[in-house]
Amino acid sequence: MAEPNLSVNNLKASIVLPFHTVDSLRIRMGWYVNLRWLAVFGILVSVPIGRDMMGYTLGYNEILLVVSIISIINLVYFFLYNHLPKKNEIFELAFAEIQIVIDLLIISVLIHYCGGIANPFYFIYLVQVILSGILFPGILLPYVNAAIASVLLTISSVLEHLGISNIYNIYDNPPSTAFLITALTAFYAITFSGIYIINNFMIGYRSLKRIIDEKNKMLEKSIEEKNKAFRFAAHELKSPMIAIKSQLDVIKSLYSDQLKPEIVELLRRTEKRSDQVLNMVKEIISITQINLGLEKPQLETVEYSAWVESISNNHQINAVNKSITYKLIRLHNKHFIEFDKTGLEIVLSNLISNAIRYTNPGGEVVIEPFIKKYSFGFSVKDNGIGIEQNELDKIFNEFYRGKKAKEMEQIGTGLGLNLVKEIVKINGGTVKVESAPGKGSTFTVVIPLIREEVEETEEETDSIFFLFE
């Protein structure tokens, strides 16, 4: 019969760690290191209190020596925590177990010089036992560590009681045999019952976490499949919509003089609707590409003020046709900055289009770019229909359209603002909205600067033109 393969890889494969990852284990080791610094501080504070205020006759020099040893060991742990390469869960758990065993040994020495089992703080062993129950999967290591703590305390206490090792009493009389037996029994009962409770709780928690992880994977897979289906459908729709637009353009250019006015009007409406549907298709393609991770920021160095002005000018005709006052605020100076030109063009165009679309004739739309020390961005303000307060936290969701928006514009996917949010997000920025029904909305996009090209902390702005008033 062949010998079983007991390699590290097989051992790793046999241990299921639904609660942990290599990164999360290393982070917990960082907490452990910080907790040890807190213990060092607590002991250093306790020494003068016990010696000068309480008058205990303890091994204070030895305690300070132990604290020095703890500090040196913790510096080694701190160095290893920051510089030791992350390998796998087995390696990280072994690193944690080594720390716990060494700490149990140090605690035994410390408790001895602090009064032994007569000192109520001997229950400090439980901190390591609890950490063991939280960190390690299964039942073996937590109970092993509880047994180690019990054995160490028992040996130390018995040696003190028999006079083999020095006794540092915090009381006038040394503990009796009955006290020793009672204290050890209480420690065993609390330690092992505690580890039993913690271990059962963690087993249930890890089982729940495993179920949650599995459901999350299923959800992620479902979302990915949905995005792929949307992307496929959108691509399939895009070609015929472009063909329809092209044919409409041909009809208009060749036969517009021969068509009756009512036919021309029907063609105009058809063209408008086809443009809306094509824009919807493009939004669906863009949002699904972002959700599938196919869309990455493409950085370009651009003169920011001219870029904003160019995009704003593209929407001028729509504002003019709707008799809307359209303002652009220009930055005083030229600033060449690096950012995702294509992505943020979609964001700014979308916000301007929405502002014009949901502002009644005679209203106003204002575009204001800004550059600060560590960020840049723009705001788009209108005095249109506004957004209900209970809808503000929903408007960036996929396919969501507010009640007033639906009443004013029937055509729409509800993907525009979701696309805005996702593009801003992948560029490391934020988008916020301030709005009130009947008073309009202000959308503000803030993007962190990649390089500090800007010398001024705040950029002043001026209104430079009224495209229509």
N, C-alpha and C positions, 0 to 999 in steps of 0.2 A: 504493500500500500504506500502511495506517495505521501511524503510529509506535507502538512498544510503550510501554505505560504503565509508567514506572519510578518510581512513587510509593513513599513510605515504606511504605505499607500493603502494596503488592505485594511489596516487598523483605522485609518482615516475614513475609509468608505463605510466601515461598520458602525461608525458613530454618527448619529443623526442630530444635528444641532439646529432645529428650526428657530430657536430663540436668538441664536448668535450668528454673526458673521465675523470674519477676521478683523475688520475695522471696528465693529462694536466691542469685541473682546479687548482690543488694544485701548479703546477709549475707556473701558472699565478699569483697565490697569492704570490709566492716568488718574482716575478717581481714587484708586487705591493708594497711589503715591501721595496724592494731596491729603488723603485722610491720615496718612502716616506723619506728614508734617504737622497736621493739627494735633496729633497725639504727642509729638515732641514738644510743641508749644504748651499743651496742657500739663505735661509732667514738669516742665521748667517753672511754670507758675505755681504748681502744687508744692514743689520742694520748699520754698520759703514759707508758705502757709503752714505746712506740716511741722517744719523745724522751728519757726519763730513764733507763730501764733498758737499752734496746737501743742507744741512741746513734745512731739513724738520723738523717741530715740530710735531712729532707723538708720540704714546704711546709705546716708545721703551722698557720700563721695562715690560709692558704688553705683547709686542711681544715676548720678551725673555721667559716670563713665558709660553706663548702658545707653543713656540718651545720646552720647557722642557716637557710640557704635551704631545706633539706629540711624543717626543723621548721615554717617558715612555710607551705610548700606543703602539708604534711600537715595543718596546722590548717585550711587551706582545704578539703582533701579531707574532713576530719572534719566540718566544717560542712555540706558538700554531702551527705555520707552521711546525716546526721541530718535534714536539712531539704529536700533536693531531692526533689520528688515522683517517685514511681515511675511510669514511663510504659509502657515495653514492653521486650522483650528486646534489641532493636536499640539502644535508648538506653543501657541498662545496659552492653552490650558495648562500645559506643563510649566510654563513660566509663572502662571498664577499659583499653581500648587506649590512650587518651590518657595514663593514668597510667603504663602500661608504657613507652611511648615517652619520656616525660619522665624516668622513672627511668633508662632506658638512657643518656640524655644526661648526667644527673647522675653516674651511675656512671663514665662515661668521664672526666669532669672529676676525680672523686675518685681514680680509679686513676692518673691522670696525676700528681697531687700526692703519691701514696703510693708512687711508684717505677716506675710504668708497667708494661710487660709483664714486667719483672724481678721484680715482686711476685707471688707465687703466688696472691694473692687476686683477681687479675684474673678468675678464673673465677666471681666473684660475678655476672657477666653471666648465668650459667646459671640463677640463681634466677628472673629475669624470663622467660627462655625457657621454663622448666619451667611456671611459672604460666600463660604463654600457651598452652602445650599442653593444660593442664588446663581452662582457662576456655573457650577458643574452639572452636566446632564446625568440622568440615571441616579441610582441610590448608593453606589459604591463609595466614591470619594467623599461625599458629605459625611457619611457615617465613619469612614476611616479617619477623617480629620477630627470628628467629635471624639473618637476613641483615643487619638493622639493627645488631644487636650486633656481628657480624663486621666490618662496614664501619667502625663507630665505633672499635673496637679497632685495626683495621688503620691507619686514618688517624692516630690518636693515636700509635701506635707508630712509624710511618714518619716522622712529623714530628719526634718525639724523636730517632730514629736519625739523621736528616739534620741535626740541630742547628737546625731551624727554630723549634722550641719548646724551652723550658727542660727540662733533664733533672734529675730528683730520684732519685738512685741510692740503693738500699739496700745495694749492694755497692761495693767500691772501684773496680771498672772497669765502664764501661757495657756493656750486652749487645752481643755481636758480631752480625754479619749472619747467621751460621749459627744462632745462638741465636734471633734474631728470627724467621727463617723457620721453624725447628723449632717454636717456641712458637705461632706463628700457625697453622701446619698442624695441630698438636695441638688447638688451640682449635676450628678449623673441623670437624675430624673428630668431636670429642666433642660439639660443639653440634648438628651436623646429624644425627649418628647418634642422639644422645639425643632430639632432637625427633621423629625417625622412630619410635623405640621408644615414646615417650610417646603420640604421636599415634595409633599403631596400637592401643595399649592402650586409649586413651580411646574410639576408634571402636568397639572390641569391647564396652567397658563400656556405652557409650550404646546400642548395639544390644540388649544384654541388658536394660538399663533400659527400653527401649521395649517389649520383649516382656513384662517384668514389669508395666509399666503397663497394657498391653492385657489381660493376664490378670487384673489387679486390677479393671479396669473390668467384665470379664465376670463376675468373682466378685461384685462389688457389685450388678450387674444381677440375677444369679441370686438373691442374698440378698434383694434388694428384691422380686423376683417371688414368692419363697417367703413372705415376710412378707405380701404382698398376698393370696396364696392362703390362708394361715392366717387372716388377718383376715376374709376373705370367708366361709370355712368356719365360723369361730367365730360370726360374726354370724348365719349361717344356722341354726346350732345353738341359739343363745340363745333365739330366739322359741319354738320347740317345747318347749324345756326349761322355760321360764317357764309355758307353757300346761299342761304335765304337772303342775308344782307346783301351779298354780291348781286343776286338777281334783282333785288329791289333797286339797287343803285343803277343797274343796267336799264331797267324799265323807266326809271326817272330821267336818266340822261337821254334815252332814245325817243321816248313817247310822252314826255311831260306836256309838250305843246298840243298833243292830240287828245289828251284825256280831259274829261269833264272835271270841274272843280271838286265835286264830291268824291270822285275817284282819287284825285290827288290828295285830298284830306285823308281818305282811307289808307292810302300808301304811307302818308306821313305818320299816322297812328301805328300802322303795322311796323314801320321802321323804328319808331320809338319803343314799342313793346319788344321787338327783336333785340334792340340795344340793351334793354333791361334784362332780358333773359340771358344774353351773352355775358353781361357783367356778373349775373348770378352764377353762371357756369364757371367763370374765371375765379370768383370768390371761393366756390366749392373746391376747385382744383388747388388753389393756394392754401386753404386751411387744411385740406387733407395731406398735402405735401409737408406742411409744418408738423402736423400730428404724427406723420410717419417718420419724421426726422430727416426728410429729404431736403428741407429748406434750411440753409445755413446763411448767416450774415455775410455779405460780400462787402468788405470795407473798401472805401474809396476816399481820397482826399478831395474835398469840395469846398468852394467858397460858399459859406452857409447862407448868407443873406441873399445872394443871387439865386441860390437853389430854391429857397422858400418863395421868392418873387416869381420864379419861372412856374412853379407848380400852381401858385395862386392865380397867375394869368390864365392858366388853362381852364379855370372855372369861371372866368369873368363873364363869358357869354351867357351862362346859365343864370347868373345873378341878374344880369341886364334884362334877359327875357322875362324874368319874374318880378322886375321892378324892385329889386332889393338893393339897399345901400351896402356896398361891398368895400371894406377897408383893409389895407395891409399896413402894418406898423414895421418900419424898416430899422435895422440896427445901424448905429452911427458908423461903425468901422467894419472893414472887411476882415473876415476870420476864416482861415483855411483849416478845417478840421476833418478828421477821419471818422467816417461812420458808414452804416449800411444804407447807402443812397437809395437802392431799389426798394428795400423793405420799408424804409421810413417814407418814401414817396407814396406807397400804398396807404400807409397810416394817415398822412396828412391829406391826401386826396379823398380818402374815405370820410374823414371828419368834416372836410369842407363840403363835400357832396351832401352829407347828412344835414349839415347846418342850413344849406340852401333849400334842400328838399322839405325840411320841416319848419321853415320860416314862411309866414304868410307874405303876400305882396305888400310892399311898403315897409317891411322889416329891415333888420340890419344884421350883417355878419362881419365879424372882426377877426383877423388873423394876426397873432403877435408872436414872433420868434423871440427867443432869449438865449443868452449865453452867460453862465456864471463861472465861478472858479473851477468847479469840479463837474459841472454838468451843463447840458444844453437841452433845448426842446422848443416847444411851441404850444400856444393855446388857441383854440378856435371857439369864439363866443358868438352866440346868436340870441335874439329876443323872440324866438319862435314859440312853438306849442309847449315846450318843456316836457319834463318827465315826472310822473308821480313818485312820491318818496318811497312807496313800497315796491317800486320797480327798479330803483337805482342799483340794487345789488344783484339784479337779474339781467340787466341789459347787455352784459358781456358774455352771457351764456350762449351756447350754440342754439340757433334757430329761434331765439327769443325775440319777440317784437312787442313793444308796448301797445296798450289799447289805443292811445291817441295816434300813434304812428300808423297802426293798421287802418284807422278811420281816414287818415289823410292820404296814405299811399298803400294801395292794396297789394302792389307787386313788391316782393322782397323776400329774401331767404332768412333774415335774422342772423346772417353770418358775418356781416360787415364789422360790427364792433368786436365780435369774437376774434376775427382776423386781426383787428387792431391790437387787441390785448395780447395775442400770441406773438405777433411780430415784436411788439415792445418788450415782451418778456424775454425772448431769445436774444434781444440786444441789451439785456440787463437793466431795463428801465421800468418805469411805472406810468400808469395812466389813471387819472382820477377825473371825476365829473361832479360838477355842482349844478343843480337844476331845481326849478320850481315850476309847477304847472302854470302856463300862461305867461311866464316871465322869461323863458328861454333857458339855454344850457351853456355851460362852459366846460370844454374838455381840455385837459392839460396833460401833455406828454413830457416826461423828464427822462433823459438818457445820460448815463455817466460819460464823461469825456475819456477817451482812450489815452490821449496825450494832452499835456497841459500847454496847449498852444496859446491860451488866452492870458493876456497880461492883466486885464482888468478883472476885479472881483465881480462887479455887476455891470452889465452892459446897458447903457441908456438907450431908449428907443424914441422914435418920432413917427407920427402918422405922415406918410409921404404922399399918398394919393387916395382919391375916391374914384373907384372904377365906375360906380354909378351912384348918383344921388338925385 
